[in-house]
Amino acid sequence: MASTTGSLVNKFRGCLVGGLVGDCLGQPFEGEALIAAQHINNYFRQLMDPKVKVPYKPYTDDTAMAKNTALSLIHCKGFNAEDLARRYTTEYFAEPKRGYGSSIHDVFVGLRNSKFEDPFRPAQRQFEGLGSFGNGAAMRVSPVGLFCHASLLSLIKIATLSSKITHSNTLGYRGAILQSLAVEQALHFKEDENFDRQKYLDDLIAKMREVESGEVSDVEAPSNDIEDSAWNTKSYALKLEKVKDYIGNPQPPPLDDIQNVLGVHVSAIRSVPTAVYCYLAGLNPIEGVECENTFQRVVQFAISLGGDTDTIGCMAGSIAGAHLGFEAIPKQLLIHCEAVDTMLQIADDLHAVCTSTDFEVNIQSSN
């Protein structure tokens, strides 16, 4: 394979494969509340040792859905609600044991039974009409950040519409918007520039404030999971302000703060900002994380936090991959992950479509 360091296609590859790596390597730890630092260090040390045989790591629903998001964007040259809903549903019934959340089954059954007449209706019916505020839309949306890297308005619109096929709650689709924006910003970083983490966050906060403008008070979610307090807020912009505080402090926050304040939960508000933090923190050495490779350090740190390890690892890996490129990912890690070649080909195809001279984003939200 020819070298593509510094090129846009290298970053597309880095994003999609980076998400795959975080997903595959994080899956064995999903749901663990506390993971000893030495245990994670030993885990990655074994992965990086070609002499040690480590079980092959399959991908989860995170990659299964991200793959179909990208394939739909490629096929339709943009967003088509019916096509994307069909792809998600077909994938689910073909391989339902990829780790999908239990509540998503009803959405896919509803889509199939209605013959996709209204791709958004089954999700709108969930949770007594509140819709899902989980991170299932955010975990799969990184291809949108790549595809719409030249059009912020298209990015926000497609991230929102693609999310609403399964996650109609405002917190659910805003989490996807944040993840796609984080990828888009990382993608535009040039290797000859000094990366300013504070400026990156300032830009991201400004965009999320605009997205949230006039709507934050309307967000509804069960109070036992999402509480409106100083640190566990319904605003992604305020969550990112906390990330900015952490990044600006020379001393990293205690692990308990990251887990309890940012969160390691399956809800989008308590995982997407955490993934952004893991990406930014991992660009520099982290005490207790024994790793010299920057991409690996991001993913390793994300997994070490426990909780929803595959999804937070996937989201952080996608952002880091968009920033650093495919060739920054240790090849030894790829050996352990399913479908690397598939994701590389999809990345190349996605890049080819959205960088063609006659490209215009197509958005079709209804049949």
N, C-alpha and C positions, 0 to 999 in steps of 0.2 A: 504494500500500500504506500503510495507516494506521501511524502510529508506535506502537511497543510498547516503547520504552525503559523499562528497569527492571522489566518484567514477566517472569514465568516463561517464557512462550512465546517471548519475545525471546531468552532464554538457551538454550532448546531449539534455536531456529533457529541461534543463534551456535555451538553445539556441533557440530551436524551439518554446517553449511556451513563452519565453521572447520576441521573435519577434511578436508572436500573440498578446501579451498584449499591446506592443507598438502600433501595428497596430489598434487594436480595440479601445483602449482608446484615441488614437490620432486622429482618423477619424472625430469626431465631430468638431474639430477645423481647419480642412484642409482649407487652403487658407486665413486664417485670418492673417493680416499683423502685428497686435500688440495685444497681449493678456495680460491683467493686471495680475501681479503676484498674487494678492489676489484672482482673479477669478480662476486661476489654483489651488491655494492652497485650495480654497473652494471645487472645483470639486473633488480633490483627497480626501479631508476630508469626503465628502459625500460617495465616493466610498468605503472608509474604514470603514464607520459606518454601522454595520449590521441592525440598526434600520431605516435607510433611504432607501427608495425604489428609485433606479436609473434605468433608461431605459437600457435594455439589449443592448450590443454593438456587432454588427455583424462585421466579418472581411471583409477586402477589397481584391482587386486584389493582394496586397502584399502577403498575406497569401495563397490565392488561388493558386498562381503560385509557392510559396515556397513549398507548400504541394506537388504539382505535380513534382517539381524538385526532392524532396526526394523520392517520390514513384517510379519515373523512375530509380533513382540510385539504389534503392533496387531491383526492378524487373530485371534490366539489369546487376546488380553488377558492375555498372560503367556508362559511358556515351554512349547513343545511340541516335543519332540525330533525326532519324525518330520517335522513341518511345516518346522522349520528346516533339517534335513538335506536335505529335498527342495528347498527354495529354494536353498541353497548349491550343490547338485549341478546343478540346472537352469540356474542362472546360469553355472556353470563351463562346461558343455557348449555353452551358447548363445554365450558369448564367452570362449573359453579363452585368448585372447591379451591379457588385461588385466594380465599380469605375475605370475601365480601362481607360487609356488615349485614346483620340479620334483617334490618328494616328495608334494605334495597330490593329484596325479593319481590315484595308487593308491587314496587314500581315497575319492575320488568315484566311481571305477570300482567299488570294493567296495560302496559304498552303493547304486549303481544296480543292480548285479548281484544284490544280496541283497534288492532291493525294500524297502530300509529296515527290514528285519525287526528289526535291532538297530542303531540309529543310532550307537552308540558303538564297536562291534566293529572296523570297519576301521581306525580310528585307534589302537586298542589294539595292533594287530598290527605297527605300524610300528617300525622300528629295533630289531628283535629283542625286541619287547615293551616297550621303554623309552618309546615314544611320542615325539612331537615336542616340543621345548622352544623352538621358534621363537616369534616375535612375531606370528604370523598370527592368533591368538585375541585378543590385546590390541589389534591395529590396528582390529578391527571391533566392539569391545565397548562403545564409548561410549554407544550407545542404551540399554544396560542401566543405566548410571549415571543416565541421565535417567528412565527408566521406573520404576526402583525408588528414586527419590530420597527417598521417605517410609518406606522399609523396608530397613534395612541387612542384615537376615538374608536377605531375598528377593534383594537385590542380590548378595550373596556366593554364594548358591545358584545363581542363574541365570547369573552370570558363570562359575562353575565348570562347570555342565552344558553351557552353550552352547559353551564352549571344548573340552570333551572330545569333541565331534563330530569334531574334527580334531586336537586337541592334548591327548593324555592324560598327558603328562609333567607332574609337579608344577610344574616351573619354567614350563611353558607356560601352565597355567591360573592359576597365582598371578600371573603378569604381567598377565593379563586382569583379575583381581580388583583389582590395584593401579590399573590404568588406569581402571576403572569407579569405584573409590573416589575417585580424583583428580578425576574429572568431578563426582561427587556433591558433594564438598566445595566445589569451585569454584562449583557451581550455587547453593549456599546463601549465598554472599557477598552482602551487601546493600550497595548503592551508597553509603549514608550511613555505613557503617562504615569505619574504617581497616583496611586489609588487612594482617595480620601474617603475613609469610611464615614466620617461625620457628614460630608457633603452628600454621599450616597443616601444616607438616612434622611437628610433634610429634603432632598428631592422626592424620596418615596413618601415621606410624611405629607409634603405639600400636595402630592397627587391623591393620596388617600383622604386628606381633608376635603378636597374638591369632590371626590366620589361620595363622601359621607355627608356633604353639605345639605342641611335641611331634612335629613332622613334619620339621623341617629336615634332620636326620641321615639321613632315609630317601630324600632326593632323589638320583636317579641320573641322570648324564649323562656323555657321553664326556669324559674328562679333558683331551683336547687342545683342547677348546673351552671348557669351564667348569672352571676350576681353583679350588680352595678355598683362597684366600689372603686376606691382610688387606684387599685392595681388590677382588678379583675373587671375590666370595663367592657362595654359593648362597642367601643370605638377602636378600630384598628390603628388609627393615627395616634391615639393615646398609648396604646400598647407599644408602638414604635418609639414613642418618646421615652418609654422605660428602657427599650433596647439602646437608645442613644445614651442614656445615663450610664448603662452598663459598659458600653464601648468606650465612653469618655473617661471612665475611671481606670487608673493604672492597675488597680487590684480587681481581679475578676470577682463577681458576686458569688456567694456561697451556693452550692448545688441546690440547697433547699429553696433559695430565692428563685432560681431559674425554674424549678419544678412548680413552685406554688404561685409565683407572680406571673411569669410568662406562660407556664403550663406545658404539660406533655400529654395532653388529653386528645381524644378523638374529635372534640369540637374544633371548628376552624379557628375561632378566636383564641383558643388556648393551644395552638400548635403552629399555625402559619407564622406569626411573629417570632416564635421560638426558632423555627427553621431559618429565618432571616438572621437572627442573632447568631446561631451556630455557624452560618456561612461567614459572617463578618468577624466573629471571634476566632475562627479557625484560620483566617488569613495570617495570623501571627501565632507564635508558639503559645501553648496553653499548659499551665502547670498540671502535671499529672497525666497528660496525654503524650505518650512516648511515640513520637512520629515526626519525621523531617519533611515528608511530602505534604504540600499544602492541601491538595484535594483530599487526600486520605485523612488528614487531620480534621477537616470539616466533618466528614462522614463519621469518623471515629468518635468525635466529640458529641455529635448529634445522637448517636446510638447509646453513648455512655449515660445519657440523661434518663434512660428508661422510658416507660410508658408506651406511647404509640411509635415505637422505634423505627419500624419499616417506613411509615409515612413521613415522619419528620426527617429521617435519613434520606428518603427519596426527594423531598422538597429541597432540603439543604444541598444535596448532591447535584440537583438540577441547576440551582443558582450558581454554585461553585463551578460546575462544568461549563455553563454559559460564559463565565468570566475567564476561566483558565484554559479552556479548550480540551479536546479529547486527548491530546498527547501529554497532558499533565496528569492523566489518570494512570496510576501504576498498572502496567500490563499484567503483573502477577495477580492483581485483584480480579481482573477480567476473566481469568481462567476459571474462577469459581462461580461465575454468574451465568444464568440461562439467557439465551437470545441476544447476545452482544452483537452478532453479525446482523440480525434482523433489525435492531435499533439503529445500527450504523447506516443500513440501507434506507431506512425510513427517514433518517436525518438528512441524507443526501437528496432524497426525493423531495422532502419538504423545502429544503434550500433551493432546489432547482425551480420549483413552482413559484415561490414568493420572490425570487430575484430575477425572474424572466423579464424581458424588456416590455412586454405587453401586459404585465400583471396588474389586475385590479381586484381588490377584495370583494368577493361575492357573499352577501348575507341574505339568507332565506329562512325566515323563522316560522313560516306557516306553509301548509300543503297547497 
